[in-house]
Amino acid sequence: MFLLSGFYVGFRFNKTVKTSLSVSSNPLSLLTLRENDVLKAAPRGLSNAEMADSLFISVPTVKTHLFNIYIKLGVKRRTQAIMIAQEILVKTENHTLV
């Protein structure tokens, strides 16, 4: 169970998202363009504030995008999201996030 910005996200929601991820061969395709931008900024070691500045968005917006990325990729940490994204990109296009 998570509490983020006053919204409660229960186990059922997470389970539903994980089920839909197994159907998709590329979970990165579930991410929005802005979520992709945030995920691409993550491997550079930027803080949330630095990502917000570079993407011209607020820090809470960065946190929201990161939370959505974690849910869609079925992970709990930024490093896990980066690893999954890099593995998928290497398998599909032989590119890196950076």
N, C-alpha and C positions, 0 to 999 in steps of 0.2 A: 504494500500500500504506500502511496506517495501523497504528499501534500505539497502542491506547488501553486503559489499565487492564489490561495483560497479555493483551489479546485481539488476535489478528491478523485483520484484515479484508482479504482479497485482492481482486484485480481482478474475479474472477468474481462475487463477491457484489455489488459496486457495479454491474456490468454488468446483473445480473439485476434489481436494484431499478430502474435506469434504464429497462429495457425495460418493466417493469410500470407505470412512471409514464406512459409514452407512451399506454398503454391508458386510463388514467384522465383524464377531462376536468378534474378538480380535484384536483391532488396534495395539497392541504391536507386532503382527506378521508382521506388515509392516516395523518395524525398522530393520536396519542392526545390525550385531553383535557389531560393534563399538558404534553405537547409544545406544544399550542396555547397554554396559559398562558405557557410560557416564550417562545414566539414573539411573543406579544402584549406581553410585558415588554421584549423586545429593542429596539424603536424608541425607547423612553424613554431610551436611553443608559445604562442601568444596567450596572454591572459584574456579573460572575458572582456575587460575594458579595452584592451588593445585591439581585439577582434571587432568590437563595436565601433571604435574609431576608424579602423581601416575599411569597414563595410558601411559606414555612415548610418548606423542604427544604434539603438539604446542598449545598455547592458542587460536590462530585463528581457529585451527581444532576443539577444544572443542566448540567454539562459533558456528561454522558451524553445528556440530552435534546437538547442542541444538536447533538451528534454524530449522533444519530438523525434530527433534522430535516434536517441537511445531506445525509445519505445519501438520505432519502426525497424531498427536493426536487432532488437532483442538483447541489448547490452545494458550494463550499469555504469560504465566508466568511459571517459573520453578516449583513453588509450585502446580500449576494446573496439570502439567504433572506428578508430583510425586503422587498426589492424584488419578488421573485416573489410573496410573499403579498399585498402591496399591489396588484400588477397583477391578480391573480386576484380579489381582493375588489372592485376597481373594476369589472371586467368582469361579475362575477356579481351583486353586491348593491349596488354603489356605496357601500361603506363603507371606512373606513380601519382600520388596526391599532390606532391609539392610542386 
